[in-house]
Amino acid sequence: MPADTGPVLRALKRMMAMRHYMRSQTVEGVTDTRAIDEVGLSVAQVEEMYRYLAIANYEDRFVIPTSHREMAGDAFAERNGCGFTFGDGCHGSDSKFNLFNSSRIDAINITEVRDKAEGE
């Protein structure tokens, strides 16, 4: 059973109309309501949408999770830690997983090189 794409398309059209209306106000200095009239929105609805979707308060932009000092571990040892890994620590991964889903794989199999060197 195919999904109903109507609500998604309607929401995207409303967001595009909001952008067009706000751009006409801020850039051109003209209030052009043709786009929002076409999708059935009022000026008040567009202003509210813009407030929620486009402008975040300063305290909402950067949210740093709070923690209790007694529950926090010593972060000094983690300061030079690794970035994103696949759960195998700071060394290279043995998996051939490619995060970017491309056909290019630059993985070097180190274990085969070591085995050949030890056998000689």
N, CA, C and O of each residue as an XYZ file, in Angstrom:
480
protein
N       0.848     -1.182      0.000
C       0.000      0.000      0.000
C       0.890      1.241      0.000
O       1.663      1.435      0.938
N       0.801      2.074     -1.015
C       1.647      3.277     -1.066
C       1.238      4.287      0.004
O       0.073      4.385      0.391
N       2.218      5.014      0.456
C       1.986      6.027      1.490
C       1.343      7.265      0.878
O       1.514      7.551     -0.307
N       0.606      7.988      1.703
C      -0.043      9.221      1.267
C       0.969     10.357      1.355
O       1.367     10.745      2.453
N       1.383     10.885      0.232
C       2.379     11.958      0.209
C       1.752     13.341      0.284
O       2.468     14.342      0.334
N       0.434     13.412      0.292
C      -0.265     14.694      0.312
C       0.111     15.593      1.482
O       0.441     16.759      1.265
N       0.073     15.086      2.733
C       0.439     15.948      3.865
C       1.874     16.460      3.800
O       2.147     17.596      4.189
N       2.782     15.636      3.317
C       4.183     16.055      3.225
C       4.332     17.154      2.178
O       4.997     18.161      2.419
N       3.719     16.961      1.030
C       3.790     17.983     -0.021
C       3.129     19.281      0.420
O       3.629     20.365      0.123
N       2.001     19.175      1.133
C       1.324     20.377      1.625
C       2.206     21.127      2.619
O       2.279     22.355      2.582
N       2.881     20.386      3.514
C       3.776     21.031      4.487
C       4.953     21.702      3.793
O       5.335     22.815      4.156
N       5.528     21.036      2.797
C       6.656     21.629      2.072
C       6.234     22.878      1.299
O       6.973     23.861      1.250
N       5.052     22.836      0.699
C       4.553     24.024     -0.010
C       4.327     25.180      0.953
O       4.602     26.333      0.620
N       3.824     24.873      2.151
C       3.611     25.929      3.142
C       4.935     26.526      3.601
O       5.040     27.737      3.790
N       5.943     25.678      3.779
C       7.252     26.193      4.192
C       7.872     27.049      3.087
O       8.494     28.074      3.365
N       7.702     26.627      1.837
C       8.222     27.439      0.731
C       7.484     28.774      0.638
O       8.091     29.806      0.354
N       6.179     28.747      0.877
C       5.406     29.992      0.854
C       5.853     30.916      1.979
O       5.946     32.129      1.791
N       6.131     30.341      3.154
C       6.624     31.142      4.273
C       7.947     31.805      3.904
O       8.132     32.997      4.152
N       8.861     31.052      3.320
C      10.154     31.612      2.924
C       9.983     32.724      1.891
O      10.640     33.761      1.973
N       9.097     32.502      0.922
C       8.862     33.519     -0.107
C       8.299     34.792      0.519
O       8.734     35.896      0.192
N       7.336     34.635      1.414
C       6.718     35.794      2.064
C       7.741     36.558      2.900
O       7.822     37.783      2.812
N       8.520     35.845      3.710
C       9.493     36.509      4.580
C      10.612     37.145      3.761
O      11.108     38.214      4.117
N      11.016     36.497      2.668
C      12.055     37.082      1.811
C      11.553     38.354      1.146
O      12.295     39.328      1.021
N      10.294     38.348      0.720
C       9.753     39.561      0.097
C       9.690     40.704      1.104
O       9.862     41.866      0.735
N       9.445     40.382      2.373
C       9.408     41.420      3.402
C      10.797     41.954      3.714
O      11.009     43.166      3.746
N      11.741     41.050      3.943
C      13.058     41.483      4.416
C      13.960     41.988      3.297
O      14.668     42.977      3.489
N      13.956     41.345      2.146
C      14.871     41.716      1.069
C      14.289     42.820      0.195
O      14.937     43.834     -0.065
N      13.061     42.603     -0.250
C      12.458     43.551     -1.183
C      11.706     44.676     -0.485
O      11.405     45.698     -1.102
N      11.400     44.495      0.797
C      10.661     45.509      1.535
C       9.202     45.613      1.134
O       8.565     46.642      1.361
N       8.666     44.553      0.537
C       7.286     44.527      0.061
C       6.574     43.355      0.730
O       7.166     42.292      0.917
N       5.323     43.545      1.085
C       4.539     42.447      1.647
C       3.778     41.776      0.512
O       2.756     42.282      0.047
N       4.293     40.623      0.071
C       3.695     39.875     -1.035
C       2.996     38.650     -0.456
O       3.660     37.703     -0.035
N       1.678     38.658     -0.431
C       0.918     37.569      0.192
C       0.397     36.558     -0.822
O      -0.390     35.684     -0.456
N       0.804     36.648     -2.069
C       0.283     35.715     -3.079
C       0.608     34.266     -2.739
O      -0.250     33.392     -2.866
N       1.829     34.007     -2.313
C       2.245     32.629     -2.039
C       1.505     32.052     -0.837
O       1.062     30.904     -0.869
N       1.371     32.849      0.225
C       0.696     32.298      1.408
C      -0.812     32.196      1.185
O      -1.462     31.332      1.774
N      -1.373     33.056      0.350
C      -2.793     32.927      0.010
C      -3.045     31.650     -0.783
O      -4.081     31.005     -0.625
N      -2.098     31.295     -1.630
C      -2.244     30.104     -2.470
C      -2.274     28.820     -1.645
O      -2.965     27.868     -2.010
N      -1.535     28.782     -0.539
C      -1.507     27.575      0.293
C      -2.461     27.659      1.474
O      -2.529     26.730      2.278
N      -3.201     28.760      1.591
C      -4.217     28.869      2.623
C      -3.708     29.251      3.995
O      -4.270     28.812      4.999
N      -2.661     30.055      4.070
C      -2.128     30.511      5.351
C      -2.428     31.988      5.545
O      -2.537     32.751      4.586
N      -2.558     32.370      6.810
C      -2.722     33.790      7.129
C      -1.362     34.378      7.486
O      -0.399     33.644      7.706
N      -1.291     35.688      7.542
C      -0.043     36.364      7.907
C       0.356     35.981      9.331
O       1.538     35.773      9.606
N      -0.613     35.887     10.233
C      -0.312     35.508     11.623
C       0.258     34.095     11.697
O       1.185     33.844     12.467
N      -0.286     33.170     10.906
C       0.237     31.804     10.894
C       1.662     31.766     10.362
O       2.506     31.032     10.877
N       1.927     32.560      9.327
C       3.273     32.598      8.753
C       4.260     33.179      9.756
O       5.372     32.668      9.895
N       3.872     34.234     10.452
C       4.756     34.822     11.469
C       5.052     33.813     12.572
O       6.185     33.729     13.047
N       4.044     33.046     12.981
C       4.257     32.039     14.017
C       5.142     30.906     13.506
O       6.026     30.434     14.221
N       4.907     30.471     12.278
C       5.765     29.445     11.683
C       7.212     29.921     11.632
O       8.134     29.171     11.951
N       7.398     31.162     11.232
C       8.745     31.716     11.122
C       9.415     31.763     12.488
O      10.608     31.487     12.613
N       8.645     32.112     13.507
C       9.210     32.180     14.853
C       9.682     30.806     15.314
O      10.742     30.695     15.930
N       8.916     29.765     15.027
C       9.281     28.423     15.480
C      10.328     27.755     14.591
O      11.187     27.028     15.089
N      10.265     27.992     13.296
C      11.129     27.256     12.375
C      12.423     27.971     12.021
O      13.428     27.312     11.753
N      12.428     29.281     12.011
C      13.596     29.992     11.498
C      14.414     30.689     12.568
O      15.641     30.726     12.476
N      13.771     31.234     13.568
C      14.500     32.008     14.566
C      14.464     31.275     15.894
O      13.401     31.111     16.493
N      15.610     30.841     16.344
C      15.701     30.206     17.656
C      16.246     31.220     18.650
O      17.093     32.046     18.312
N      15.756     31.148     19.865
C      16.317     31.991     20.914
C      17.762     31.581     21.157
O      18.149     30.452     20.856
N      18.550     32.484     21.696
C      19.965     32.195     21.908
C      20.149     30.974     22.798
O      21.017     30.141     22.540
N      19.333     30.866     23.849
C      19.495     29.736     24.770
C      19.048     28.420     24.143
O      19.396     27.353     24.650
N      18.282     28.471     23.050
C      17.863     27.252     22.374
C      18.835     26.826     21.283
O      18.762     25.693     20.808
N      19.731     27.697     20.879
C      20.662     27.365     19.801
C      21.740     26.401     20.255
O      22.053     25.443     19.548
N      22.303     26.639     21.410
C      23.410     25.831     21.899
C      22.980     25.190     23.207
O      22.999     25.836     24.255
N      22.597     23.937     23.153
C      22.137     23.244     24.345
C      23.259     22.338     24.824
O      23.644     21.390     24.140
N      23.771     22.640     25.995
C      24.804     21.817     26.614
C      24.128     21.015     27.714
O      23.591     21.594     28.658
N      24.147     19.694     27.606
C      23.473     18.892     28.626
C      24.077     19.132     30.001
O      25.295     19.215     30.159
N      23.212     19.240     30.976
C      23.672     19.452     32.344
C      23.971     18.115     32.993
O      23.413     17.089     32.605
N      24.837     18.127     33.966
C      25.134     16.917     34.736
C      25.475     17.336     36.151
O      25.846     18.480     36.415
N      25.341     16.391     37.040
C      25.708     16.637     38.425
C      27.197     16.376     38.582
O      27.715     15.397     38.045
N      27.883     17.230     39.303
C      29.327     17.066     39.481
C      29.671     15.731     40.127
O      30.676     15.110     39.779
N      28.845     15.291     41.059
C      29.149     14.032     41.743
C      28.992     12.828     40.822
O      29.525     11.757     41.113
N      28.265     12.988     39.710
C      28.074     11.876     38.781
C      29.011     11.963     37.581
O      29.168     10.986     36.849
N      29.623     13.101     37.374
C      30.495     13.292     36.216
C      31.852     12.646     36.471
O      32.395     12.715     37.574
N      32.382     12.022     35.437
C      33.707     11.424     35.548
C      34.788     12.453     35.295
O      34.502     13.607     34.977
N      36.021     12.029     35.439
C      37.145     12.919     35.193
C      37.326     13.063     33.688
O      37.684     12.099     33.011
N      37.085     14.238     33.169
C      37.169     14.482     31.730
C      38.587     14.801     31.280
O      38.824     14.933     30.079
N      39.541     14.930     32.205
C      40.907     15.291     31.842
C      41.534     14.243     30.928
O      42.241     14.583     29.979
N      41.275     12.978     31.213
C      41.865     11.910     30.402
C      41.237     11.843     29.013
O      41.856     11.314     28.089
N      40.041     12.357     28.845
C      39.334     12.281     27.572
C      39.630     13.451     26.647
O      39.161     13.460     25.509
N      40.385     14.427     27.097
C      40.551     15.655     26.325
C      41.249     15.425     24.995
O      40.965     16.142     24.036
N      42.138     14.466     24.900
C      42.835     14.172     23.645
C      42.340     12.872     23.031
O      43.052     12.221     22.266
N      41.127     12.507     23.372
C      40.571     11.245     22.900
C      40.264     11.259     21.424
O      40.471     12.254     20.729
N      39.774     10.153     20.974
C      39.453      9.979     19.557
C      38.161     10.666     19.199
O      37.343     10.996     20.058
N      37.999     10.869     17.941
C      36.749     11.407     17.426
C      35.756     10.289     17.213
O      35.590      9.423     18.072
N      35.104     10.304     16.084
C      34.066      9.322     15.784
C      34.706      7.989     15.422
O      35.542      7.925     14.521
N      34.317      6.932     16.116
C      34.786      5.587     15.790
C      33.590      4.659     15.760
O      32.484      5.052     16.129
N      33.803      3.449     15.327
C      32.742      2.457     15.284
C      32.843      1.515     16.475
O      32.603      0.315     16.338
N      33.190      2.034     17.620
C      33.194      1.244     18.838
C      34.440      0.413     19.033
O      34.451     -0.466     19.895
N      35.488      0.653     18.270
C      36.695     -0.149     18.428
C      37.865      0.706     18.907
O      39.017      0.416     18.584
N      37.584      1.732     19.657
C      38.635      2.535     20.264
C      39.305      3.476     19.290
O      38.710      3.883     18.292
N      40.563      3.823     19.589
C      41.271      4.820     18.794
C      42.056      4.227     17.630
O      42.590      4.969     16.806
N      42.130      2.929     17.553
C      42.906      2.341     16.459
C      42.033      2.191     15.226
O      40.819      2.385     15.284
N      42.658      1.847     14.118
C      41.918      1.676     12.877
C      40.950      0.516     12.972
O      41.210     -0.455     13.683
N      39.881      0.603     12.292
C      38.844     -0.414     12.352
C      39.223     -1.601     11.476
O      39.837     -1.437     10.422
N      38.850     -2.795     11.923
C      39.056     -3.991     11.120
C      37.904     -4.209     10.146
O      37.992     -5.044      9.245
N      36.839     -3.465     10.329
C      35.683     -3.639      9.454
C      35.897     -2.858      8.162
O      36.667     -1.898      8.117
N      35.212     -3.280      7.136
C      35.263     -2.597      5.846
C      34.086     -1.633      5.713
O      33.738     -1.230      4.603
N      33.471     -1.260      6.840
C      32.312     -0.366      6.810
C      32.723      0.979      6.249
O      33.726      1.557      6.668
N      31.953      1.471      5.308
C      32.231      2.755      4.679
C      31.098      3.705      5.031
O      29.967      3.508      4.588
N      31.381      4.719      5.810
C      30.377      5.653      6.292
C      29.713      6.424      5.160
O      28.549      6.806      5.278
N      30.428      6.659      4.069
C      29.920      7.513      3.009
C      29.331      6.743      1.842
O      28.968      7.349      0.834
N      29.226      5.437      1.947
C      28.530      4.598      0.980
C      29.023      4.806     -0.449
O      28.227      4.893     -1.385
N      30.321      4.884     -0.604
C      30.872      5.015     -1.949
C      31.621      3.735     -2.290
O      31.921      2.932     -1.406
N      31.920      3.548     -3.552
C      32.615      2.336     -3.969
C      34.104      2.407     -3.671
O      34.795      1.390     -3.747
N      34.604      3.569     -3.337
C      36.027      3.745     -3.051
C      36.337      3.247     -1.649
O      35.747      3.718     -0.676
N      37.248      2.311     -1.541
C      37.657      1.801     -0.235
C      39.170      1.937     -0.148
O      39.901      1.345     -0.943
N      39.633      2.714      0.812
C      41.057      2.936      0.993
C      41.599      2.131      2.171
O      42.602      2.514      2.773
N      40.950      1.033      2.500
C      41.371      0.249      3.656
C      42.626     -0.547      3.309
O      42.738     -1.095      2.213
N      43.548     -0.607      4.228
C      44.768     -1.394      4.076
C      44.705     -2.509      5.100
O      44.564     -2.247      6.295
N      44.808     -3.731      4.654
C      44.726     -4.861      5.560
C      46.096     -5.079      6.189
O      46.979     -5.665      5.561
N      46.282     -4.621      7.406
C      47.576     -4.666      8.085
C      47.910     -6.075      8.547
O      49.084     -6.445      8.572
N      46.912     -6.871      8.912
C      47.191     -8.214      9.427
C      47.839     -9.089      8.367
O      48.710     -9.894      8.698
N      47.443     -8.961      7.092
C      48.069     -9.758      6.043
C      49.530     -9.369      5.863
O      50.374    -10.240      5.649
N      49.839     -8.101      5.942
C      51.218     -7.644      5.797
C      52.059     -8.181      6.941
O      53.187     -8.619      6.711
N      51.550     -8.163      8.162
C      52.289     -8.682      9.316
C      52.516    -10.183      9.193
O      53.602    -10.676      9.498
N      51.490    -10.915      8.745
C      51.627    -12.362      8.615
C      52.708    -12.723      7.601
O      53.479    -13.655      7.826
N      52.771    -12.000      6.497
C      53.789    -12.269      5.487
C      55.178    -11.936      6.013
O      56.137    -12.655      5.731
N      55.294    -10.852      6.774
C      56.592    -10.453      7.309
C      57.077    -11.451      8.351
O      58.276    -11.716      8.433
N      56.177    -12.005      9.143
C      56.574    -12.976     10.164
C      56.944    -14.311      9.545
O      57.778    -15.032     10.094
N      56.340    -14.657      8.408
C      56.601    -15.939      7.768
C      57.930    -15.980      7.036
O      58.436    -17.065      6.751
N      58.496    -14.856      6.731
C      59.749    -14.821      5.954
C      60.945    -15.106      6.783
O      62.064    -15.112      6.271
